Amino acid sequence: MKQKKDPNIYPEGWDHKKAKAVADYYDAKKDKDVFSVQDTSPLPQPTTWIEVPNRLLPKVRKLLRQPKRSA
């Protein structure tokens, strides 16, 4: 029986075998171990994410570059 061609596209230097090994590694870990890595992320806390429509992004960037004004 002929094996199907892998439909995935991998980064340079990766193949199905390497991707499967990484997936198996994380699948074997307990959730608490995987998520503990996220708890030690270098992002400053607290962090807020917002969505900005693409058409407004240049204006928002310009506003963020302006010096803060004293009240």
Secondary structure, DSSP 8 states (H G I E B T S, - for coil): -----------TT--HHHHHHHHHHHHHS-HHHHHHHHHT-SS-SS-------GGGHHHHHHHHHS-----
